[in-house]
Amino acid sequence: MGAVLGLCSAAQLACCCGSAACGLCCSACPSCRNSTSTRVMYAVMLLLGTVAACITLSPGLQDALKKVPFCSSNDSSATALLNLYPSWQCESAVGYLAVYRLCFALSAFFFLMALIMIGVKTSKDPRAGIQNGFWAIKYLLVIGGMVGAFFIPEGSFGTTWMYFGMIGGFLFIIIQLILIIDFAHSWAESWVGNYEETESKAWYAALLIFTLLNYALAITGIVLLFVYFTLPDDCALNKFFISFNLILCVIVSIISVLPSVQEMQPRSGLLQSSVVTLYVMYLTWSSVSSQPYRPCNPGFLGVIGLKSESTFDSESIVGLIIWMCCVLYSSLRTASSSSKITMSEHVLVKDSGAGGDGGESGHTDGTKVWDNEEEAVAYSWSFFHVMFGLATLYVMMTLTNWYS
């Protein structure tokens, strides 16, 4: 499946070069929906932007980045900032500020696309070509925007954009949680369905094992948080967040098995609750790891007795891995009946059948990237771009340790 989608994405990228390349490459793509291949292309754009942002944080580029325009001594806004904060040096934070500018350009692109795509109902809309094509122009626009963003004077840009990033990052955490819940429901729905069809106890045992494993990992995480991120007579704030989130997870687990909930969602249960509990424990760890008071925050490497000067801390790496999984999931996942209980039906592609025999996107040369949105869009185009814009802001805040 991944290879198929990769071929489809390559085919769309080739299509921007001319009809000959389009006909050659798309013919190698075995019946790929246009709605899916388009989303993969945007995901590739987001992932490439993230890679570029990570590169700017590498130590080897710090000397080169000191010469960027917003760190110039001739910049009046930078001079004013130095007068206001004498101990602050642009060179010491140039990596973070570079990430801010790269993500500013990328998020601006996605939010602009969201505005353009408001109200699109089918691929017959004139704006469909903008959504599904012109890939070379789009990538060039994003690259040009990133280059131009380095000429934005520092002034109050970093501080102002930080607040936008915090709000956007928080909103994406909610969307990320929705996608994780949808994944858990799809997982449980699939295995329960297999159990009901085959009556094999192996599926029931697998459900039970993974549920217990998730809870075991969550409980282990809670114990480690109390041991290493709290002190008997200190760290009250950490104790509050760990205890409060623990109580919420217990409540959610109890609610998931209530008769009224089971009546509305027969295939819901503790597997979904265990996944959510494990994710909440990660968020709790990420939160207490941002504690500036070192006795209450030894850090991951500090827990095992090591020190690191790396730009990326462990929670940032884990956060990026979870983020990447959610982005790829939202790009490749097809909505099922389990999606109807969440907001994810606006994000995930609605399956409209195979359709590869007669809906080939208007091509007459045998190409197989076919249009499955002539009657109605398979997902909300505008909301999809909003989600990717928020995902960019979440990456920005994660890479810069939420500007700590």
Salt bridges, closest charged atoms under 4 A:
ASP63 OD1 - LYS66 NZ 3.46
ASP125 OD1 - ARG127 NE 3.07
GLU154 OE1 - ARG101 NH2 2.98
ASP182 OD2 - ARG333 NE 3.59
GLU196 OE1 - ARG267 NH2 2.79
ASP351 OD1 - ARG33 NH2 2.94
